[in-house]
Amino acid sequence: MTADRKAGQPISSVFPHLSTRDLPDLIAIKDANFSDVDAVFCCLPHGTTQEIIKGLPKHLKIVDLSADFRLKDISEYEEWYGQPHRAPDLQKEAIYGLTEVLREEVKNARLVANPGCYPTSIQLPLVPLIKASLIKTKNIIIDAKSGVSGAGRSAKEILLFTEVTEGLNSYGVTRHRHGKSNFLLIIGFRYFESDKLQPN
């Protein structure tokens, strides 16, 4: 397992729940030996995975958990994430990894763009209903709630216990970046996505 900022540390010092596992210490990605590795899971912040994946051996199957390869249109990525895309060739081969809908494509892909939590929870029930014409696709409202732990490890004031306890906190109203990735499989309908953080 690689983790540049924590390279050299035992995994148990970063993830105490793994302390009972016999796992090697964390290493920097530049020191990783991929010769005996078949697949890689990239769990990096948006904007960093592109450069990392470009440097990985071509034999690897890659699952990217960031948003770097979810949007096929490079200009849309730049609009929603506020930075240029630095791996457009990889973007062309990436497959959106909602396996329940694109199982064969995911099976044959080298690079899988893992959907986020909201798009997954939204698309899994909606796609079959829409395909079967069982619901109208006009003005769908999505009221989604996530535990605060889903917001990552960064220390932010809005994520402090005192800010999120005993209530719901809306964020990204009218412009949540996951809203765009919901259009990858469900095209041609309007929806309003209201995302909220709640205490875990």
C-alpha positions as CSV (number, residue, x, y, z in Angstrom):
1,M,0.0,0.0,0.0
2,T,1.4,3.4,-1.0
3,A,0.8,6.7,0.8
4,D,3.4,9.4,0.1
5,R,2.7,11.6,3.1
6,K,2.7,8.6,5.4
7,A,5.5,6.6,3.7
8,G,7.6,4.6,6.1
9,Q,4.9,4.4,8.8
10,P,3.1,1.2,9.8
11,I,-0.4,0.9,8.4
12,S,-1.7,0.5,11.9
13,S,-0.5,4.0,12.8
14,V,-2.7,5.5,10.1
15,F,-5.5,3.0,10.2
16,P,-5.7,1.5,13.7
17,H,-8.5,-0.9,12.7
18,L,-6.0,-2.7,10.6
19,S,-3.6,-3.3,13.5
20,T,-4.5,-7.0,13.7
21,R,-3.5,-7.6,10.1
22,D,0.0,-8.6,9.1
23,L,0.6,-5.8,6.5
24,P,3.8,-4.2,5.3
25,D,4.6,-0.6,6.1
26,L,3.4,2.1,3.8
27,I,5.7,3.1,1.0
28,A,5.9,6.0,-1.5
29,I,4.5,5.1,-4.9
30,K,7.9,5.7,-6.6
31,D,9.2,2.8,-4.5
32,A,6.4,0.4,-5.3
33,N,7.2,-2.8,-7.3
34,F,4.3,-3.6,-9.6
35,S,5.8,-6.7,-11.2
36,D,3.6,-9.1,-9.2
37,V,0.6,-6.8,-9.0
38,D,-2.5,-7.4,-11.1
39,A,-4.8,-4.5,-10.0
40,V,-4.5,-1.1,-8.4
41,F,-7.0,0.9,-6.5
42,C,-6.3,4.6,-6.6
43,C,-7.8,6.5,-3.6
44,L,-6.3,9.9,-4.2
45,P,-7.8,13.4,-4.2
46,H,-9.3,14.8,-7.4
47,G,-6.7,16.1,-9.8
48,T,-3.8,13.9,-8.5
49,T,-4.8,10.5,-9.9
50,Q,-4.3,11.5,-13.6
51,E,-0.5,11.9,-13.3
52,I,-0.1,8.8,-11.1
53,I,-2.0,6.6,-13.5
54,K,-0.1,7.9,-16.5
55,G,3.1,6.5,-14.9
56,L,1.7,3.0,-14.0
57,P,2.7,-0.1,-15.9
58,K,0.3,-0.9,-18.8
59,H,-0.5,-4.4,-17.6
60,L,-2.4,-3.2,-14.5
61,K,-6.1,-3.1,-14.1
62,I,-6.9,0.2,-12.4
63,V,-9.9,1.3,-10.3
64,D,-9.9,5.0,-9.7
65,L,-12.0,6.2,-6.7
66,S,-11.5,9.9,-7.5
67,A,-13.6,11.8,-10.0
68,D,-10.8,12.3,-12.4
69,F,-12.1,9.9,-15.1
70,R,-15.9,9.9,-14.4
71,L,-16.8,12.6,-17.0
72,K,-16.1,11.8,-20.6
73,D,-16.1,15.4,-21.7
74,I,-12.8,17.0,-20.6
75,S,-14.3,20.5,-20.7
76,E,-17.0,19.4,-18.3
77,Y,-14.4,18.1,-15.9
78,E,-12.6,21.4,-16.1
79,E,-15.8,23.3,-15.5
80,W,-16.9,21.2,-12.5
81,Y,-13.5,20.6,-10.8
82,G,-11.9,24.0,-11.7
83,Q,-8.6,22.5,-13.1
84,P,-7.4,21.2,-16.5
85,H,-7.5,17.5,-17.1
86,R,-3.9,16.2,-17.6
87,A,-4.6,12.7,-19.0
88,P,-7.1,13.1,-21.9
89,D,-5.9,9.9,-23.6
90,L,-6.7,7.9,-20.5
91,Q,-10.0,9.6,-20.2
92,K,-11.0,8.2,-23.5
93,E,-10.5,4.6,-22.4
94,A,-12.0,4.9,-18.9
95,I,-15.3,3.1,-18.2
96,Y,-17.8,4.4,-15.7
97,G,-17.9,1.6,-13.2
98,L,-21.5,1.1,-12.3
99,T,-21.3,-2.6,-12.7
100,E,-25.0,-3.3,-12.4
101,V,-25.5,-1.3,-15.6
102,L,-22.2,-1.7,-17.5
103,R,-21.0,-5.1,-16.3
104,E,-19.4,-6.3,-19.6
105,E,-17.7,-2.9,-20.2
106,V,-16.3,-2.9,-16.7
107,K,-15.1,-6.5,-17.0
108,N,-13.1,-5.7,-20.1
109,A,-11.8,-2.3,-19.1
110,R,-8.2,-1.5,-18.0
111,L,-9.3,1.8,-16.3
112,V,-12.5,1.9,-14.3
113,A,-13.8,5.2,-13.0
114,N,-15.6,4.2,-9.8
115,P,-18.9,6.2,-9.3
116,G,-19.2,8.3,-6.2
117,C,-21.6,7.4,-3.3
118,Y,-24.4,9.7,-4.3
119,P,-24.4,8.8,-8.0
120,T,-24.4,5.1,-7.1
121,S,-27.3,5.4,-4.6
122,I,-29.2,7.5,-7.1
123,Q,-28.6,5.5,-10.3
124,L,-29.1,2.0,-9.0
125,P,-32.8,2.5,-8.3
126,L,-33.5,5.0,-11.1
127,V,-31.9,3.3,-14.1
128,P,-34.1,0.2,-14.1
129,L,-37.2,2.2,-13.4
130,I,-36.5,4.6,-16.2
131,K,-35.5,1.8,-18.7
132,A,-38.8,0.1,-17.9
133,S,-40.7,3.4,-18.3
134,L,-42.2,2.9,-14.8
135,I,-41.6,6.5,-13.7
136,K,-41.8,9.9,-15.3
137,T,-38.4,11.5,-15.9
138,K,-39.5,15.1,-15.5
139,N,-38.6,17.0,-12.3
140,I,-37.1,14.1,-10.3
141,I,-36.1,15.2,-6.8
142,I,-33.3,13.5,-5.0
143,D,-32.9,14.1,-1.3
144,A,-29.6,12.5,-0.4
145,K,-27.9,12.3,3.1
146,S,-24.4,11.3,3.9
147,G,-22.6,10.7,7.2
148,V,-19.9,13.3,7.8
149,S,-17.2,10.7,7.5
150,G,-18.0,10.6,3.7
151,A,-16.5,14.1,3.4
152,G,-12.9,12.8,3.8
153,R,-10.1,13.2,6.3
154,S,-9.4,16.9,5.9
155,A,-9.9,19.1,9.0
156,K,-12.6,21.6,8.1
157,E,-14.7,23.8,10.3
158,I,-18.0,22.7,8.7
159,L,-17.1,19.1,9.5
160,L,-16.6,19.6,13.2
161,F,-18.9,17.6,15.5
162,T,-20.3,20.8,16.9
163,E,-21.2,22.0,13.4
164,V,-23.0,18.9,12.3
165,T,-24.5,17.3,15.4
166,E,-28.3,17.3,15.9
167,G,-29.2,18.5,12.5
168,L,-28.7,18.3,8.7
169,N,-26.4,20.6,6.8
170,S,-27.1,21.2,3.1
171,Y,-24.1,21.8,0.8
172,G,-23.5,22.2,-2.9
173,V,-27.0,23.4,-3.3
174,T,-27.8,23.8,-7.1
175,R,-24.2,22.9,-8.0
176,H,-23.0,19.7,-6.5
177,R,-20.3,18.1,-8.6
178,H,-21.8,14.6,-8.3
179,G,-24.9,16.0,-10.1
180,K,-23.0,15.9,-13.4
181,S,-21.9,12.3,-13.1
182,N,-25.5,11.3,-12.6
183,F,-26.1,12.2,-16.3
184,L,-23.6,9.7,-17.5
185,L,-26.1,6.9,-17.5
186,I,-29.4,8.7,-17.1
187,I,-29.7,11.2,-20.0
188,G,-32.4,13.6,-20.8
189,F,-34.3,14.4,-17.6
190,R,-34.3,17.2,-15.1
191,Y,-33.6,16.6,-11.5
192,F,-32.8,18.5,-8.3
193,E,-30.3,16.9,-6.0
194,S,-30.3,18.1,-2.4
195,D,-27.3,16.8,-0.6
196,K,-27.0,17.0,3.2
197,L,-24.5,16.0,5.8
198,Q,-25.8,14.3,8.9
199,P,-24.1,13.0,12.1
200,N,-22.7,9.5,11.7
